[in-house]
Amino acid sequence: MNLTRLASAVALSTVLATGACSFPERGTAVPAANTTEALPLGIANARFYADGDASLMVQEGQRSFERELAALKAEGKSTTRLPPANYLAMSGGGDNGAFGAGLMKGWTESGTRPEFKMVTGVSTGALIAPFAFLGPDYDAALREVYTTMTPDKVFRVRGLMAALYDDAMADTGPLAEVIASYADQKMFDAIAREYARGRLLLIGTTDLDAQRPVIWNIGALAASGHPQALDLFRKILRASAAIPGAFQPVMMDVEIGGKKYQEMHVDGGAVAQLFLYPPTIDLKADGVKRERRAWIVRNGPLSPNYSASDRRTFSIAGRAIETMLVSSGRNDVLRTYFVTQRDGVAYNLAYIGSDFSAPKKGEFDQAYMTALYEYGYQQARENREWHKSPPGLEAAAAARAK
């Protein structure tokens, strides 16, 4: 099954829809003027709109720095000469997430993997992010997820009429079960402990009603102690991987002034396939002197994939969507690069190179994912995964270095 073609079927089929049919019901949407007032579970710093007031994220960053200083002091470490701050960004990419999973294991074995001050994730990168955030002890579980994944563990295909009368072409109930099996209370408690040490785990979704990117502060949720926080964490992971049209959206319950509303959230990749921090945040302005390093993992290639397209509606639409996703991924990598250069953050990029050529028989092909996991593992194990600039900019970066 080609997920991009599956998604395109929805857009094409809407022209055939009639007003006489029933559709899945949903709760009342948040009024346009009140989107920023809606607080899931009443937790003020549970999330931020990436395109909104940057001061809110700056304040959260400052609080995380204060927690970090307190943790360093408690551990008897220096608070005047700070350790490097390492930021990891995991991109979307569907079953190509096997690359990032293998890379984390190989990185561990190379002996050079740092502890990350902040980890961000979108789509399949959101599923990897909690494992990467919690460190090498979770490498084995991450390997299991990405080398045993099969289509039946991700979705159940609905009939063709779902394109007209349902909210997606596939039901991701199986993925919800997989998420619940590893995103358990033990993992959630571990995230809370790391949050108390000043570390941040951030997951991206898209608020489809508001057409806005949302950054979820998972550590704050875990530390809240709210009885529904774990369930919300699982919903966020599922929402971040909810490819619009292909996979069903996730409805988030919120309240404003005691009145209940629902938000519709889908794959964060609808806005950006990866993020480090909003460009409106200037790291130099915080006055903290320390080395900062960005590690960007693009779970996909960065070069075009030539394929002669059939002259058929679904084929053309699917190929066009695939092209937009590839271009969006390249643009995200470039955007992140220029932001890090502006802020004096060391840039390191890993992606699936043209030397990987394992055949792929379909979505979530276990043999393909295992081969890709091993590729990522070897790249990191042999310390040859990191590029200092995106493809096409290497010559310019080398010239500046001279």
Secondary structure, DSSP 8 states (H G I E B T S, - for coil): --HHHHHHHHHHHGGG--TTS-------B--GGGGGG--GGG-TTSEEETTS-HHHHHHHHHHHHHHHHHHHHHTT--SSS---EEEEEE---GGGHHHHHHHHHHHHHHT-----SEEEEETHHHHHHHHHHH-GGGHHHHHHHHHS--GGGT-EE--TTHHHHSS-SEE-HHHHHHHHHHS-HHHHHHHHHHHHTT-EEEEEEEETTTTEEEEEEHHHHHHH--TTHHHHHHHHHHHHT--TTTB--EEEEEEETTEEEEEEEEEGGGT-S--SS-TT--GGGG-----EEEEEEESS-SS-------SSHHHHHHHHHHHHHHHHHHHHHHHHHHHHHHHT-EEEEEE--TT------STT-HHHHHHHHHHHHHHHHTT---BSS-TT-HHHHHHHH-
